[in-house]
Amino acid sequence: MATLNQWVEGARPRTLPAAVAPVAVGTGAAYALDRGNAGFALLALFVALFLQIGVNYANDYSDGIRGTDEDRVGPVRLVGQGLANPSNVKLAAFASFFVAAFVGLALITLANTPWLLLVGVAAIIAAWKYTGGKNPYGYQGLGEVFVFIFFGLVAVLGTTYTQAKEISVPAIAGAVGVGAIACAILVTNNLRDIPSDSEVGKNTLAVRLGDRPTRIFYAVLVAVAALAVGVCAVYHLPAAAGFVSLVLAVPPLRRVLGGATGRDLVPALAGTGRFQLAYGILLGGGLLAAHFMN
């Protein structure tokens, strides 16, 4: 039976910046429109966090029962390592999705944006279908596409819209930047797993592209995130604070481009997560500062 610490590790806390960053940027963009709402931002954060945790448990369950997690490096795999009953891990995933759905329903009710219910349902389905079901899109090289859409565009713009009832160019740019870094996290993870994924037929984008092109793709995603800050700064100069976060992108970028493999990529994965968190806080904080400077 898995210990509490192993269940916590199974939730993959290092991936949680992927939930915090879009809410920070989306809220900052809403305040830049002079219609921010701290209460709605908190609810959006709960939705994002529990959706991310649900995704992580769902991936653990689906990869585990397929046998694709039996020989991997990195975080704890509850099912793949035989630490927990698969049905319990599946239950943890759906419990997390339920909490995300419940809080999300409260948010869209209070914000009077009922049409976002459809977006929320789509997000939960996409979360499960990443590695779950008969034809998981994560096994077809489409993981980065859905991560960009749901952990970038949907998460940021949904946060902004529930508060401001409109979106802006900085919100869109911020969504692209956050989505790019969320993809970079997945790219790093899949780069590390190319050997094991290739053996079990998990055709991630990294497997399809190959080692070197995947490393270049990582660098392109970081560049896109930097460009997004520049766009935001054109509209609101304090948003340039987001550039400071690029300092944290340097170590993982060097490790990825330097040819690190296997366990040597784990620090790059953690570093990209720290970069995303700093990016979200600094860019979102800069957009928030623009509100008070108006």
N, C-alpha and C positions, 0 to 999 in steps of 0.2 A: 504493500500500500504506500502510495506517495505521501511524503511529509508535507507539512504546510509550506515549508520553504521551497520544495520542489513544485508545488502547485503555483506558487508565486513566480518561480522561474519559468514555469510552463506558460504563464501569461505574457512572457517576454517583455518585461518592463522597459528594456532599452528601446523598444519600438514606440513607446508612448509619446515621445516628442512629435510623432507623425499625427497625433490627435490634438496636441496642445497648439502647435504652430498655426494651423489653419484658423482656429478660433481666435487666436491673438491677432492675426492679420485681418481677418474678417471684421472683428470688433473695431480695430483701429480704423479700418476703412469706413465703418458706419459712423464713428465719431467724427471722422474727417468730413462727413456729410452733415454733421451737426445733429445726428439722430441716433446716437449710440445708446445702448441700454445694458447696464451691467448685469442685471438679473437675467436677461435673455442670454447674455454671453455665458453666464455660469451654467445655465441649462444646456446650451450648445456644447459646452466643454464636457459635461457628463455624458451626453449622447456620443460624442466623438471618442471619449475614453473607453466606454463600454463596448462600442462598436469595434474598436481596435482590439480590445481584449477578446471579444467574441471571435474575431477573425483569427487571432493567434491560436485559440483553443480549437477552432474548427480546422485549421490547417494541421495542427498536431494530430487530431483525430483522423482526418481523411488521409494524410500522408502515412500515418501509422498503420492503418488497416490495409493500405496498399503495399506496405513494405518498403516504401521509399525513404523511410527515416532510420533504417536499421544500421547504416554505416555512414554516419555524418559527423562533422565537427560542429562546434557552436553550442547553442543553448540546450537546455534540458528538453528532451522529447518524451513526454509522459507515456504515450502509447508505443512509440518506436522502441523505447528502452524498457518496456514492460513494467513501468513504475505505477501505472494506474489502469483501471479497467476502461476499455474504450468507450463503453456506454456512459461512464461517469464524465469522461472528457467531453463527449458529445453533449451531455446535459449541461456542463459548465458553459459550453459555447452558446447553447440556446438560451440559457439563463441570462447570459451577458447580452445577447440580442434582445431579450425581453425587456431588460432594464433600459437599454438604449431606446427601444420602441416606446416604452411607457413615458420616459422623460421627453422623448421627441414629440409625442402626442401632446403632452402638456405645453411644450414650447410653441408648437404651431397653433394650438388653441388660444393661448394667451396672445400670440402675435397676430392672430386672425389671418393665417396663411394656410388654409386647409389643403390647397393644391400640393403643398410640400409633402403631404402624407404619401403621395405616389412616389416622390423622390426617396422618401425614407424606406418605403417597401422595396424599391429598386436597389437601394444601398445594402439592405440586409440580404436580399437574394444574391447580389453580386459578391457579398462577403462569403456566403456559403459556397457559391459555385466556383470560387477561386481554385480550390482543390477538391471540393465535394461534388457529388453527383456522378452521372455516367460520363460526361464529357467536360471535365473541369477546364476552364479557359487558361488557368495557370500552367497547365501541361501542354498548351498549344502556343506558347510564346506571347500571350496577350495580357499577362499580369500587369506589366507596366502601363498599358493603355487604361485599364480599369483603375489602377492606383492613381494615375494622373487625374482621371475624371472624378473619382469619388473622394480621394484624400487631398485633392487639390481644388479643382473647380467647384464641385458640389459643396465641400466642407467650408471653403472660404466664402463663396458667393451666397450659400445658404445662410451662413452666420450673418453676413452683411444684410441680406434681404429681410430676415426676420426682425432686424432692428430698424433698418432705414426704409424699408419698403421699396428700395431701388438699389441698383448697383452702379458702380462708377468705373472709369478707366483704371484708377489705382487699385480698385478691388479686383478687377480682372487680371491686371498685371501681377498683383500679389498672389492670386490664385494659381497663376502659371508658375510663379517662382516656387511656391510651396509644393505644388504638384511635381515640379522637376526634382526637388530634393527628396520627396517621398519616393519617387522612382529611383533616385540614386541609392537610397537605402536598399530597395529591392534588388537593384542591379548588383550591389556589393554582395548581398546574400547569395544571389544566384551565380555570381562569378566564383565565389568560394565553393559552391556545390556543383560546378560543371562536371567534375569526374563522376560523382555519385549519381547525379541526375541523368547523365548520359547512359549509365549502366542500366537504369531502371526505366528508360523511355520517357522521362519527364523532360519534354522539349521546351524548356524555358527560352526566353529571348537570348539569354547568355549562351545556351547550348546551340541555338540556331546561328547566332552571330560568330561564335568562337571567342577565344580568349582575348586577343589583342583588340578587335573591334569593340568588345564589351568594355574594355578599359577606356577606350577613346570616348565611347558613348557616355560613360560616367563623367568624364571631363566636360563634355558638351552640356550635360545636365547642370553641372555647377555653373557653367558660363551663362546658361539661360536664367538661372536664379539670380545671378549678378545683374544681368540685363534688365530683369524685372524690377530690381531695386532702382535702377536708373530711370525707368519709366515712371515709377511712383514719385521719385524725387523731382521730376519735371513739373508735376502737379502740386506736390507738397514737399518743399525742400527738407524739412526735418526727417522725412522718410529715408534720406541718405544715410541715416544711422544704421540701416540694414547692411551697408557695405562693411561695417566693422565685423560683422559675423563671418565674413570671408576669411578672416584670420584662422578661424577654427576649421575651415575647409582645406587648408594647406596640408596638415599632416595626413589625413586620409587620402587626399589627392596624390600625394607623393607615394604613399604606400600602394595605392591601386596602380598608378602609372609605373611604379618601380618594379612591378612584376610579382608582388606578394601573392602567395597561394595558401589554401587550406587555413590552418589556425592563424597564420600570420595576417589574414584578412579580417579576423575578429576585431582587432583594434580599429580598423578602418570602418567597420560597421558601426561600432560604438561612436567613433568620431563623427561620422556622418549624422548620426542621431543628435549629437551635441550641437553640431552645426545647424541642423534644422530648428532645434529649440531656440538657439540664439538668434537665428534668422527671423523666426516668428515673433519673438519678443522685441527685438530691436526694430524691425520693420513695422510691426503693429504699434509699438511704442512711439515711433516717429510719426505715424499717421495720427495717433492720439494727440501727440504734442501739437500737430498742425491745427487741431480743433481748438486748443486753448490759446493758440497764437493768433487766431483769426480776430 
